[in-house]
Amino acid sequence: MIKMKKNKLILASVAALMAVSPVLSFGSQVHTVQAADSSVRKTVMHNSIAYDKDGNKTGRKYITYGSIYVDPTPVTINGNQYYKISGKDQYVRVTNIDGVRRRVTHNAYIYRTSTQKTPYGMTASSKKWKLYKGEIVTTYGGYYTFKNGKHYFKVGGPRKQYVRTANLGPVIGTNTSTSSNNSSNTTINNTQPVGKYETTVTVTTPYTYLFTEVPGKIQVQRTNKRVKKGDKFVVDRLEQGTRAGTGQDGDDDNELAIYHIKGTDYWIYNNDVQAAKQLSVQSYNKTDKSLITMDQPVEVYNADGTSQNIRIKKNDSAWRVDSLSYIWVAKENKAELFYRLHLNGEYRSVYRLTNNGDYVSDRVPIKNAYIKASEVKVDPNGLKLTPSNTAAEAEAAAKK
C-alpha cells in the first residue's frame, strides 16, 4: 500500500496535466513521474507476472495499462532485467513496461484482432495502417497467439495494436535507462521521459491549445483543450511536413513542427514548448491528392480502352490521378482497372509509336489519358481512390 504522503508528492508533480483530462484518460501510458523518494510511476504495457528477488512467481499479476510505482534502476534476476515494485518484494519484467526496439523486415499491417486491421499510434484519420520495411518500432513483452494460430507482438495502446512477429526482426535496442537516477540525471519538475526516443516538453506560452487530426483534413486542427504555461508532457515524436503545416504562411524558415503527446491523440507545436532534449525530426507528407509512380514505361489508353500509341517513360515523379474505374479493353476481351491522369494537354516525355511500328522518344501533349492500375504503384502519401464502377458494369457499357 503506497503511503498518502507519497501520493501527495506524485499528484503535485502531475497537477498541471489535470487541466487536460482527455490526455490523462489515455492514462497510464502517458507519463513516467518521479516522486521525492525516487520511485517512478510506470505504465504496464503487457500483462506482467510479479516475481520475487529469486525469480519465483509471487501469484500477483499486473494488468495492461495499469500504473505501478517502481524503483527507477532495473535489477538483473537470472539474466533478465526487472523493475522492483517500490516497497514490495515484487519484480516485473522491464520488457513488459518499456518495451524493446525492433526493425520492420517486411511491410506490415497493424491488427486489433486476427481479422481486423487498425491504424497505428495516432488517430484513425492518420491512415497509418501499415509499417514499412526499415522502420523501427517498439514491442512490449512476449508474443500473443491469435485465433488464426499466428504470433503477434503488441506495439501500442491503449487501442489494441499488434503486428505479426514474422514481419519484425530481432531486438536491436531497449528503451530502458540502466543508470541510477541521481543528480547526474537531469530532471524537470520530477518528470522524466520513459524511453530513449522520448523527451519531456514544458509549455512556454500561456494557455496553449492542443491539436488533433480530423478526418478530411491533412493538417492537425486546433481543439478546445488548452494547457497552461509550465505544464509538462512526455512526447514521442517530432514531425515536420503536411500534418504540421511546415512551410505554410508565416513559417518562412520552414522550422514549424509538432510534438506528439505520448499515449494520446493530441499534438502540440514546437514553438509553444521547450524540450528537455532534442528529438530527431521525422518527415510526414500526406496530401489530399491521389498520386501514383511509374517504375517502368506505361502504355496510355483512351476512355474506350484503345491505345493512344504512346508510352510514358519510366520516371521517379509522382503523377496525380483523379479517378479510378474499370474500362473494357476489347483487344484483351476483359475489363481492366485504370487510373485517369490529371493532365489536360501538358507536355510529357514519352515513347511514341511511329507508322513503321517503332517507338521513338518524343515530348507530346497528354490529355484524356488512362493507364492500367496494375502497371503503376500507388503513393502511400496520397489520397486513396476507390473504383467508380465494377468490371461487369464496364463490360455491359462497352457491349451496348
Disulfide bonds with the S-S distance in Angstrom:
none
